[in-house]
Amino acid sequence: MSESESGDGNREGERGGGFLKSLAERILVPLAAAAASAAAGYVARNAPRLIEEKLLPKLRTTSLPVVGEASREGQKSSSKSNGRARASASPEQREHARAERAARRDERKHAASTTNGREA
């Protein structure tokens, strides 16, 4: 029985194709991995700049507010600002607040040093 009759096809052609496929995989897989790595590095380095230059201007022109960005009408740009002006405290009030914080800190330290009501 010949190879064409058994349905196996040309075995020599299969070996040649397998060799070329194997060679292509040996060359292309590392190249593809290097290209993917380079692309990821590029995105990681340039994403913040691209977002600021391309995306944020478009978002600012929309009617929806951008999360984390203060309104541009009369509010101070403070990271902790919630739109209300904070009254300045007198030196006595600041000292009182410091003393309260120190007392709470001491209570926490004492609670941490005790275990089930016993001193550690």
HUJO-V177662 format. One record per residue. N is the residue number from 1. PHI is phi in whole degrees, 0 to 359 (999 if undefined). BURIAL is + if it has 24 or more other C-alpha atoms within 12 Angstrom, else -. Layout:
n/phi/burial
N/PHI/BURIAL
N/PHI/BURIAL
This chain:
n/phi/burial
1/999/-
2/270/-
3/295/-
4/291/-
5/284/-
6/281/-
7/85/-
8/280/-
9/80/-
10/275/-
11/293/-
12/294/-
13/294/-
14/295/-
15/296/-
16/297/-
17/294/-
18/294/-
19/294/-
20/295/-
21/296/-
22/297/-
23/295/-
24/296/-
25/296/-
26/296/-
27/267/-
28/284/-
29/297/-
30/296/-
31/295/-
32/295/-
33/295/-
34/295/-
35/294/-
36/295/-
37/295/-
38/295/-
39/295/-
40/296/-
41/296/-
42/298/-
43/296/-
44/297/-
45/284/-
46/255/-
47/300/-
48/300/-
49/294/-
50/295/-
51/296/-
52/295/-
53/278/-
54/255/-
55/277/-
56/299/-
57/300/-
58/292/-
59/292/-
60/292/-
61/279/-
62/283/-
63/279/-
64/278/-
65/287/-
66/275/-
67/298/-
68/85/-
69/251/-
70/289/-
71/296/-
72/276/-
73/259/-
74/84/-
75/267/-
76/285/-
77/272/-
78/238/-
79/293/-
80/256/-
81/289/-
82/244/-
83/96/-
84/258/-
85/283/-
86/264/-
87/286/-
88/282/-
89/267/-
90/285/-
91/302/-
92/294/-
93/295/-
94/297/-
95/296/-
96/298/-
97/295/-
98/298/-
99/296/-
100/296/-
101/297/-
102/296/-
103/295/-
104/295/-
105/298/-
106/298/-
107/298/-
108/296/-
109/297/-
110/295/-
111/296/-
112/287/-
113/278/-
114/261/-
115/236/-
116/54/-
117/84/-
118/254/-
119/291/-
120/279/-
